[in-house]
Amino acid sequence: MAAVLLYDGRSDETTFEMMQAETAFPHLVTLIQENTDDDAGLHRLLIELLYDMSRIQRLSWEDLGMPLPCPSLPSLDD
C-alpha cells in the first residue's frame, strides 16, 4: 500500500493532500517508529512517503505529533 501511495503521490500531489486531510501523517510517524525491525524495504518506503508528504505541504504541530508550542518558543511559521 505504501508503494502505491508513494507512486501515486509523486505523479499527482493531490494524493498527498488527501492523505493529510485524513490525518495520515501522524499514523505514518507511528508506523515508522514501531516497524524498525520488521522489514527494511517497508521502513524505507514509509520514510520516503513521509518525506514527500512533508515536502509539498505545510505541517501543523499536530501533524508532527507534538503539543502546541509554548508561547515563549519561536513558531514554525517565523
Sequence and secondary structure as in RCSB ss.txt:
>XXXX:A:sequence
MAAVLLYDGRSDETTFEMMQAETAFPHLVTLIQENTDDDAGLHRLLIELLYDMSRIQRLSWEDLGMPLPCPSLPS
LDD
>XXXX:A:secstr
 HHHHHHHHHH THHHHHHHHTTHHHHHHHHHHH TTT HHHHHHHHHHHHHHHHHS   TTTTT     TTS  
TT 
